[in-house]
Every structure is written in structure tokens, then in C-alpha cells.
């Protein structure tokens, strides 16, 4: 992969990690965390670890994101009760 593309992906990885930490909206933080996992999976594939990249894409960007959103749906609004 081109050095420019790799550097851009690493910068996107750092930016999404910082954004996930700094966001106050939990749903937006979950989306940014899924973006982080997907970019990481793409980097794994680019460096030749296809099996690790596929696992990161399925588990990190897919299943964990769905679990986080389900968790947010179950906990939303209970602070008022």
C-alpha cells in the first residue's frame, strides 16, 4: 500500500480514537468506535494479516457496535426514574 494512504489511515485512526474519548453523545461515540475498528481492520488487511482484519471487522466494527447500541437503548432514560 502507498505510504501516503497508510499515513492517512493512521491519522484517521488517531483522530477517531480522540473523538471517541472526547464525545459527550454516547451514540456518536459508538459510531466513531466502529469507524476506528473498521479502519484498524483495513490496516490489518493492508499489512497482510487478512484473517485478523476479517475478525476485527466482524467483531470490532460489527458485533460490538450492535451490542453497544443495544446497551444504550436499554439504559436510556432510566436516570429520570
Biopython code that builds the backbone (N, CA, C, O; Angstrom):
import numpy as np
from Bio.PDB.StructureBuilder import StructureBuilder

atoms = [
    (1, "UNK", "N", (0.855, -1.173, 0.000)),
    (1, "UNK", "CA", (0.000, 0.000, 0.000)),
    (1, "UNK", "C", (0.899, 1.233, 0.000)),
    (1, "UNK", "O", (2.017, 1.216, 0.514)),
    (2, "UNK", "N", (0.395, 2.256, -0.569)),
    (2, "UNK", "CA", (1.116, 3.502, -0.683)),
    (2, "UNK", "C", (1.353, 4.117, 0.697)),
    (2, "UNK", "O", (0.494, 4.040, 1.575)),
    (3, "UNK", "N", (2.526, 4.727, 0.877)),
    (3, "UNK", "CA", (2.867, 5.336, 2.165)),
    (3, "UNK", "C", (1.912, 6.465, 2.523)),
    (3, "UNK", "O", (1.582, 6.644, 3.695)),
    (4, "UNK", "N", (1.463, 7.229, 1.533)),
    (4, "UNK", "CA", (0.526, 8.317, 1.788)),
    (4, "UNK", "C", (-0.805, 7.783, 2.314)),
    (4, "UNK", "O", (-1.378, 8.344, 3.248)),
    (5, "UNK", "N", (-1.288, 6.713, 1.722)),
    (5, "UNK", "CA", (-2.559, 6.129, 2.153)),
    (5, "UNK", "C", (-2.427, 5.546, 3.555)),
    (5, "UNK", "O", (-3.323, 5.715, 4.381)),
    (6, "UNK", "N", (-1.315, 4.858, 3.834)),
    (6, "UNK", "CA", (-1.097, 4.306, 5.166)),
    (6, "UNK", "C", (-1.030, 5.406, 6.216)),
    (6, "UNK", "O", (-1.616, 5.275, 7.291)),
    (7, "UNK", "N", (-0.322, 6.483, 5.914)),
    (7, "UNK", "CA", (-0.215, 7.594, 6.848)),
    (7, "UNK", "C", (-1.575, 8.237, 7.083)),
    (7, "UNK", "O", (-1.915, 8.586, 8.214)),
    (8, "UNK", "N", (-2.345, 8.391, 6.025)),
    (8, "UNK", "CA", (-3.687, 8.960, 6.160)),
    (8, "UNK", "C", (-4.572, 8.067, 7.019)),
    (8, "UNK", "O", (-5.341, 8.562, 7.843)),
    (9, "UNK", "N", (-4.469, 6.769, 6.836)),
    (9, "UNK", "CA", (-5.272, 5.850, 7.636)),
    (9, "UNK", "C", (-4.847, 5.867, 9.103)),
    (9, "UNK", "O", (-5.694, 5.795, 9.993)),
    (10, "UNK", "N", (-3.553, 5.961, 9.358)),
    (10, "UNK", "CA", (-3.094, 6.057, 10.738)),
    (10, "UNK", "C", (-3.567, 7.353, 11.393)),
    (10, "UNK", "O", (-3.941, 7.353, 12.566)),
    (11, "UNK", "N", (-3.551, 8.450, 10.646)),
    (11, "UNK", "CA", (-4.051, 9.717, 11.187)),
    (11, "UNK", "C", (-5.552, 9.649, 11.450)),
    (11, "UNK", "O", (-6.036, 10.204, 12.436)),
    (12, "UNK", "N", (-6.294, 8.966, 10.564)),
    (12, "UNK", "CA", (-7.724, 8.765, 10.794)),
    (12, "UNK", "C", (-7.956, 7.894, 12.019)),
    (12, "UNK", "O", (-8.911, 8.109, 12.766)),
    (13, "UNK", "N", (-7.091, 6.917, 12.227)),
    (13, "UNK", "CA", (-7.184, 6.061, 13.398)),
    (13, "UNK", "C", (-6.989, 6.868, 14.681)),
    (13, "UNK", "O", (-7.744, 6.702, 15.639)),
    (14, "UNK", "N", (-5.991, 7.730, 14.703)),
    (14, "UNK", "CA", (-5.724, 8.570, 15.866)),
    (14, "UNK", "C", (-6.861, 9.561, 16.087)),
    (14, "UNK", "O", (-7.293, 9.772, 17.221)),
    (15, "UNK", "N", (-7.345, 10.166, 15.009)),
    (15, "UNK", "CA", (-8.434, 11.144, 15.127)),
    (15, "UNK", "C", (-9.713, 10.491, 15.643)),
    (15, "UNK", "O", (-10.414, 11.079, 16.467)),
    (16, "UNK", "N", (-10.025, 9.290, 15.173)),
    (16, "UNK", "CA", (-11.238, 8.629, 15.645)),
    (16, "UNK", "C", (-11.100, 8.179, 17.094)),
    (16, "UNK", "O", (-12.087, 8.172, 17.829)),
    (17, "UNK", "N", (-9.904, 7.807, 17.515)),
    (17, "UNK", "CA", (-9.701, 7.438, 18.919)),
    (17, "UNK", "C", (-9.894, 8.648, 19.824)),
    (17, "UNK", "O", (-10.537, 8.546, 20.869)),
    (18, "UNK", "N", (-9.347, 9.780, 19.433)),
    (18, "UNK", "CA", (-9.510, 11.002, 20.226)),
    (18, "UNK", "C", (-10.969, 11.441, 20.234)),
    (18, "UNK", "O", (-11.487, 11.856, 21.270)),
    (19, "UNK", "N", (-11.626, 11.352, 19.095)),
    (19, "UNK", "CA", (-13.034, 11.745, 19.008)),
    (19, "UNK", "C", (-13.910, 10.854, 19.876)),
    (19, "UNK", "O", (-14.837, 11.345, 20.521)),
    (20, "UNK", "N", (-13.634, 9.551, 19.905)),
    (20, "UNK", "CA", (-14.427, 8.644, 20.727)),
    (20, "UNK", "C", (-14.279, 8.954, 22.210)),
    (20, "UNK", "O", (-15.222, 8.779, 22.982)),
    (21, "UNK", "N", (-13.111, 9.409, 22.605)),
    (21, "UNK", "CA", (-12.883, 9.760, 24.005)),
    (21, "UNK", "C", (-13.560, 11.073, 24.358)),
    (21, "UNK", "O", (-14.111, 11.211, 25.451)),
    (22, "UNK", "N", (-13.527, 12.030, 23.459)),
    (22, "UNK", "CA", (-13.999, 13.376, 23.753)),
    (22, "UNK", "C", (-15.496, 13.592, 23.558)),
    (22, "UNK", "O", (-16.045, 14.561, 24.083)),
    (23, "UNK", "N", (-16.162, 12.722, 22.824)),
    (23, "UNK", "CA", (-17.587, 12.928, 22.535)),
    (23, "UNK", "C", (-18.438, 12.755, 23.783)),
    (23, "UNK", "O", (-18.197, 11.861, 24.595)),
    (24, "UNK", "N", (-19.440, 13.625, 23.927)),
    (24, "UNK", "CA", (-20.389, 13.521, 25.037)),
    (24, "UNK", "C", (-21.588, 12.653, 24.666)),
    (24, "UNK", "O", (-22.171, 11.999, 25.531)),
    (25, "UNK", "N", (-21.958, 12.644, 23.392)),
    (25, "UNK", "CA", (-23.075, 11.831, 22.925)),
    (25, "UNK", "C", (-22.612, 10.381, 22.806)),
    (25, "UNK", "O", (-21.702, 10.076, 22.034)),
    (26, "UNK", "N", (-23.233, 9.499, 23.562)),
    (26, "UNK", "CA", (-22.775, 8.111, 23.604)),
    (26, "UNK", "C", (-23.019, 7.367, 22.300)),
    (26, "UNK", "O", (-22.211, 6.522, 21.914)),
    (27, "UNK", "N", (-24.112, 7.665, 21.619)),
    (27, "UNK", "CA", (-24.367, 7.006, 20.341)),
    (27, "UNK", "C", (-23.325, 7.413, 19.300)),
    (27, "UNK", "O", (-22.863, 6.575, 18.525)),
    (28, "UNK", "N", (-22.959, 8.677, 19.278)),
    (28, "UNK", "CA", (-21.912, 9.132, 18.368)),
    (28, "UNK", "C", (-20.570, 8.493, 18.715)),
    (28, "UNK", "O", (-19.782, 8.174, 17.825)),
    (29, "UNK", "N", (-20.312, 8.307, 20.003)),
    (29, "UNK", "CA", (-19.069, 7.650, 20.415)),
    (29, "UNK", "C", (-19.034, 6.198, 19.954)),
    (29, "UNK", "O", (-17.978, 5.692, 19.575)),
    (30, "UNK", "N", (-20.176, 5.529, 19.985)),
    (30, "UNK", "CA", (-20.250, 4.145, 19.496)),
    (30, "UNK", "C", (-19.978, 4.089, 17.999)),
    (30, "UNK", "O", (-19.269, 3.199, 17.530)),
    (31, "UNK", "N", (-20.532, 5.031, 17.249)),
    (31, "UNK", "CA", (-20.307, 5.065, 15.804)),
    (31, "UNK", "C", (-18.832, 5.322, 15.502)),
    (31, "UNK", "O", (-18.255, 4.685, 14.621)),
    (32, "UNK", "N", (-18.232, 6.243, 16.224)),
    (32, "UNK", "CA", (-16.813, 6.552, 15.999)),
    (32, "UNK", "C", (-15.936, 5.365, 16.401)),
    (32, "UNK", "O", (-14.912, 5.112, 15.765)),
    (33, "UNK", "N", (-16.322, 4.647, 17.435)),
    (33, "UNK", "CA", (-15.579, 3.445, 17.821)),
    (33, "UNK", "C", (-15.672, 2.370, 16.745)),
    (33, "UNK", "O", (-14.705, 1.649, 16.503)),
    (34, "UNK", "N", (-16.816, 2.260, 16.106)),
    (34, "UNK", "CA", (-16.957, 1.313, 14.996)),
    (34, "UNK", "C", (-16.108, 1.738, 13.800)),
    (34, "UNK", "O", (-15.532, 0.895, 13.112)),
    (35, "UNK", "N", (-16.034, 3.042, 13.554)),
    (35, "UNK", "CA", (-15.161, 3.547, 12.489)),
    (35, "UNK", "C", (-13.709, 3.215, 12.811)),
    (35, "UNK", "O", (-12.956, 2.799, 11.931)),
    (36, "UNK", "N", (-13.315, 3.396, 14.066)),
    (36, "UNK", "CA", (-11.962, 3.042, 14.495)),
    (36, "UNK", "C", (-11.668, 1.572, 14.200)),
    (36, "UNK", "O", (-10.619, 1.247, 13.645)),
    (37, "UNK", "N", (-12.582, 0.693, 14.567)),
    (37, "UNK", "CA", (-12.377, -0.739, 14.343)),
    (37, "UNK", "C", (-12.306, -1.075, 12.860)),
    (37, "UNK", "O", (-11.512, -1.924, 12.454)),
    (38, "UNK", "N", (-13.130, -0.414, 12.047)),
    (38, "UNK", "CA", (-13.104, -0.693, 10.614)),
    (38, "UNK", "C", (-11.802, -0.215, 9.966)),
    (38, "UNK", "O", (-11.250, -0.905, 9.109)),
    (39, "UNK", "N", (-11.313, 0.953, 10.366)),
    (39, "UNK", "CA", (-10.033, 1.443, 9.830)),
    (39, "UNK", "C", (-8.899, 0.530, 10.271)),
    (39, "UNK", "O", (-7.991, 0.244, 9.491)),
    (40, "UNK", "N", (-8.946, 0.073, 11.519)),
    (40, "UNK", "CA", (-7.934, -0.856, 12.004)),
    (40, "UNK", "C", (-7.977, -2.167, 11.224)),
    (40, "UNK", "O", (-6.931, -2.727, 10.896)),
    (41, "UNK", "N", (-9.178, -2.659, 10.924)),
    (41, "UNK", "CA", (-9.302, -3.878, 10.129)),
    (41, "UNK", "C", (-8.727, -3.682, 8.729)),
    (41, "UNK", "O", (-8.084, -4.580, 8.187)),
    (42, "UNK", "N", (-8.956, -2.522, 8.155)),
    (42, "UNK", "CA", (-8.400, -2.228, 6.832)),
    (42, "UNK", "C", (-6.878, -2.197, 6.871)),
    (42, "UNK", "O", (-6.221, -2.681, 5.949)),
    (43, "UNK", "N", (-6.321, -1.634, 7.926)),
    (43, "UNK", "CA", (-4.865, -1.626, 8.058)),
    (43, "UNK", "C", (-4.305, -3.034, 8.239)),
    (43, "UNK", "O", (-3.252, -3.357, 7.689)),
    (44, "UNK", "N", (-4.993, -3.863, 8.997)),
    (44, "UNK", "CA", (-4.550, -5.250, 9.142)),
    (44, "UNK", "C", (-4.511, -5.952, 7.791)),
    (44, "UNK", "O", (-3.551, -6.662, 7.490)),
    (45, "UNK", "N", (-5.530, -5.764, 6.986)),
    (45, "UNK", "CA", (-5.568, -6.385, 5.661)),
    (45, "UNK", "C", (-4.466, -5.813, 4.778)),
    (45, "UNK", "O", (-3.835, -6.545, 4.016)),
    (46, "UNK", "N", (-4.235, -4.512, 4.880)),
    (46, "UNK", "CA", (-3.192, -3.886, 4.060)),
    (46, "UNK", "C", (-1.802, -4.415, 4.405)),
    (46, "UNK", "O", (-0.927, -4.481, 3.541)),
    (47, "UNK", "N", (-1.603, -4.789, 5.662)),
    (47, "UNK", "CA", (-0.301, -5.305, 6.072)),
    (47, "UNK", "C", (-0.182, -6.815, 5.941)),
    (47, "UNK", "O", (0.837, -7.394, 6.317)),
    (48, "UNK", "N", (-1.224, -7.460, 5.407)),
    (48, "UNK", "CA", (-1.129, -8.877, 5.100)),
    (48, "UNK", "C", (-1.759, -9.810, 6.102)),
    (48, "UNK", "O", (-1.715, -11.025, 5.911)),
    (49, "UNK", "N", (-2.343, -9.292, 7.160)),
    (49, "UNK", "CA", (-2.991, -10.145, 8.157)),
    (49, "UNK", "C", (-4.493, -10.186, 7.865)),
    (49, "UNK", "O", (-5.297, -9.582, 8.575)),
    (50, "UNK", "N", (-4.847, -10.909, 6.811)),
    (50, "UNK", "CA", (-6.226, -10.918, 6.336)),
    (50, "UNK", "C", (-7.161, -11.547, 7.362)),
    (50, "UNK", "O", (-8.267, -11.051, 7.576)),
    (51, "UNK", "N", (-6.733, -12.628, 7.996)),
    (51, "UNK", "CA", (-7.601, -13.279, 8.979)),
    (51, "UNK", "C", (-7.857, -12.389, 10.187)),
    (51, "UNK", "O", (-8.976, -12.347, 10.698)),
    (52, "UNK", "N", (-6.845, -11.687, 10.641)),
    (52, "UNK", "CA", (-7.011, -10.773, 11.769)),
    (52, "UNK", "C", (-7.885, -9.580, 11.358)),
    (52, "UNK", "O", (-8.725, -9.130, 12.137)),
    (53, "UNK", "N", (-7.692, -9.078, 10.152)),
    (53, "UNK", "CA", (-8.505, -7.975, 9.662)),
    (53, "UNK", "C", (-9.964, -8.345, 9.528)),
    (53, "UNK", "O", (-10.846, -7.555, 9.863)),
    (54, "UNK", "N", (-10.225, -9.561, 9.032)),
    (54, "UNK", "CA", (-11.608, -10.015, 8.909)),
    (54, "UNK", "C", (-12.264, -10.161, 10.281)),
    (54, "UNK", "O", (-13.417, -9.773, 10.471)),
    (55, "UNK", "N", (-11.532, -10.716, 11.218)),
    (55, "UNK", "CA", (-12.066, -10.877, 12.572)),
    (55, "UNK", "C", (-12.324, -9.525, 13.217)),
    (55, "UNK", "O", (-13.347, -9.344, 13.877)),
    (56, "UNK", "N", (-11.428, -8.586, 13.040)),
    (56, "UNK", "CA", (-11.620, -7.235, 13.593)),
    (56, "UNK", "C", (-12.822, -6.553, 12.959)),
    (56, "UNK", "O", (-13.568, -5.857, 13.648)),
    (57, "UNK", "N", (-13.022, -6.737, 11.675)),
    (57, "UNK", "CA", (-14.166, -6.127, 11.006)),
    (57, "UNK", "C", (-15.477, -6.711, 11.508)),
    (57, "UNK", "O", (-16.429, -5.975, 11.766)),
    (58, "UNK", "N", (-15.528, -8.023, 11.647)),
    (58, "UNK", "CA", (-16.771, -8.665, 12.068)),
    (58, "UNK", "C", (-17.055, -8.396, 13.544)),
    (58, "UNK", "O", (-18.165, -8.004, 13.906)),
    (59, "UNK", "N", (-16.065, -8.604, 14.379)),
    (59, "UNK", "CA", (-16.282, -8.475, 15.817)),
    (59, "UNK", "C", (-16.215, -7.021, 16.259)),
    (59, "UNK", "O", (-17.130, -6.523, 16.915)),
    (60, "UNK", "N", (-15.134, -6.340, 15.900)),
    (60, "UNK", "CA", (-14.926, -4.977, 16.384)),
    (60, "UNK", "C", (-15.895, -3.965, 15.816)),
    (60, "UNK", "O", (-16.489, -3.186, 16.561)),
    (61, "UNK", "N", (-16.060, -3.968, 14.511)),
    (61, "UNK", "CA", (-16.929, -2.981, 13.882)),
    (61, "UNK", "C", (-18.375, -3.431, 13.823)),
    (61, "UNK", "O", (-19.274, -2.595, 13.722)),
    (62, "UNK", "N", (-18.620, -4.724, 13.882)),
    (62, "UNK", "CA", (-19.984, -5.213, 13.729)),
    (62, "UNK", "C", (-20.661, -5.578, 15.025)),
    (62, "UNK", "O", (-21.554, -4.868, 15.488)),
    (63, "UNK", "N", (-20.245, -6.676, 15.612)),
    (63, "UNK", "CA", (-20.937, -7.230, 16.770)),
    (63, "UNK", "C", (-20.853, -6.304, 17.980)),
    (63, "UNK", "O", (-21.855, -6.073, 18.657)),
    (64, "UNK", "N", (-19.681, -5.782, 18.250)),
    (64, "UNK", "CA", (-19.520, -4.912, 19.420)),
    (64, "UNK", "C", (-20.333, -3.629, 19.260)),
    (64, "UNK", "O", (-20.919, -3.144, 20.227)),
    (65, "UNK", "N", (-20.373, -3.084, 18.059)),
    (65, "UNK", "CA", (-21.187, -1.894, 17.820)),
    (65, "UNK", "C", (-22.665, -2.147, 18.061)),
    (65, "UNK", "O", (-23.357, -1.308, 18.637)),
    (66, "UNK", "N", (-23.147, -3.298, 17.622)),
    (66, "UNK", "CA", (-24.550, -3.654, 17.843)),
    (66, "UNK", "C", (-24.817, -3.846, 19.327)),
    (66, "UNK", "O", (-25.853, -3.405, 19.826)),
    (67, "UNK", "N", (-23.911, -4.491, 20.037)),
    (67, "UNK", "CA", (-24.081, -4.668, 21.487)),
    (67, "UNK", "C", (-24.096, -3.329, 22.216)),
    (67, "UNK", "O", (-24.912, -3.120, 23.114)),
    (68, "UNK", "N", (-23.195, -2.418, 21.834)),
    (68, "UNK", "CA", (-23.165, -1.092, 22.477)),
    (68, "UNK", "C", (-24.470, -0.343, 22.235)),
    (68, "UNK", "O", (-25.006, 0.279, 23.152)),
    (69, "UNK", "N", (-24.979, -0.396, 21.020)),
    (69, "UNK", "CA", (-26.229, 0.305, 20.719)),
    (69, "UNK", "C", (-27.388, -0.329, 21.493)),
    (69, "UNK", "O", (-28.242, 0.388, 22.014)),
    (70, "UNK", "N", (-27.427, -1.655, 21.574)),
    (70, "UNK", "CA", (-28.468, -2.320, 22.358)),
    (70, "UNK", "C", (-28.365, -1.941, 23.830)),
    (70, "UNK", "O", (-29.379, -1.753, 24.503)),
    (71, "UNK", "N", (-27.153, -1.831, 24.318)),
    (71, "UNK", "CA", (-26.957, -1.429, 25.708)),
    (71, "UNK", "C", (-27.458, -0.005, 25.932)),
    (71, "UNK", "O", (-28.089, 0.279, 26.950)),
    (72, "UNK", "N", (-27.181, 0.885, 24.989)),
    (72, "UNK", "CA", (-27.648, 2.259, 25.116)),
    (72, "UNK", "C", (-29.172, 2.338, 25.080)),
    (72, "UNK", "O", (-29.769, 3.147, 25.791)),
    (73, "UNK", "N", (-29.797, 1.512, 24.264)),
    (73, "UNK", "CA", (-31.258, 1.512, 24.203)),
    (73, "UNK", "C", (-31.884, 1.010, 25.506)),
    (73, "UNK", "O", (-32.975, 1.443, 25.875)),
    (74, "UNK", "N", (-31.210, 0.114, 26.191)),
    (74, "UNK", "CA", (-31.735, -0.403, 27.451)),
    (74, "UNK", "C", (-31.478, 0.522, 28.633)),
    (74, "UNK", "O", (-32.194, 0.457, 29.632)),
    (75, "UNK", "N", (-30.490, 1.361, 28.537)),
    (75, "UNK", "CA", (-30.158, 2.233, 29.674)),
    (75, "UNK", "C", (-30.662, 3.652, 29.500)),
    (75, "UNK", "O", (-30.621, 4.426, 30.456)),
    (76, "UNK", "N", (-31.130, 4.019, 28.338)),
    (76, "UNK", "CA", (-31.539, 5.392, 28.083)),
    (76, "UNK", "C", (-32.810, 5.729, 28.856)),
    (76, "UNK", "O", (-33.779, 4.970, 28.834)),
    (77, "UNK", "N", (-32.799, 6.860, 29.532)),
    (77, "UNK", "CA", (-33.982, 7.338, 30.221)),
    (77, "UNK", "C", (-34.174, 6.813, 31.625)),
    (77, "UNK", "O", (-35.141, 7.198, 32.283)),
    (78, "UNK", "N", (-33.316, 5.967, 32.106)),
    (78, "UNK", "CA", (-33.503, 5.414, 33.435)),
    (78, "UNK", "C", (-32.982, 6.341, 34.528)),
    (78, "UNK", "O", (-33.253, 6.109, 35.706)),
    (79, "UNK", "N", (-32.254, 7.370, 34.169)),
    (79, "UNK", "CA", (-31.771, 8.314, 35.179)),
    (79, "UNK", "C", (-32.913, 9.129, 35.734)),
    (79, "UNK", "O", (-32.818, 9.615, 36.861)),
    (80, "UNK", "N", (-34.005, 9.302, 34.978)),
    (80, "UNK", "CA", (-35.152, 10.089, 35.415)),
    (80, "UNK", "C", (-36.087, 9.299, 36.322)),
    (80, "UNK", "O", (-36.866, 9.888, 37.072)),
    (81, "UNK", "N", (-36.016, 7.976, 36.261)),
    (81, "UNK", "CA", (-36.967, 7.150, 37.033)),
    (81, "UNK", "C", (-36.653, 7.143, 38.506)),
    (81, "UNK", "O", (-37.357, 6.499, 39.284)),
]
sb = StructureBuilder()
sb.init_structure("model")
sb.init_model(0)
sb.init_chain("A")
sb.init_seg("    ")
for serial, (resi, resn, name, xyz) in enumerate(atoms, 1):
    if name == "N":
        sb.init_residue(resn, " ", resi, " ")
    sb.init_atom(name, np.array(xyz, "f"), 0.0, 1.0, " ", f" {name:<3s}", serial, name[0])
structure = sb.get_structure()
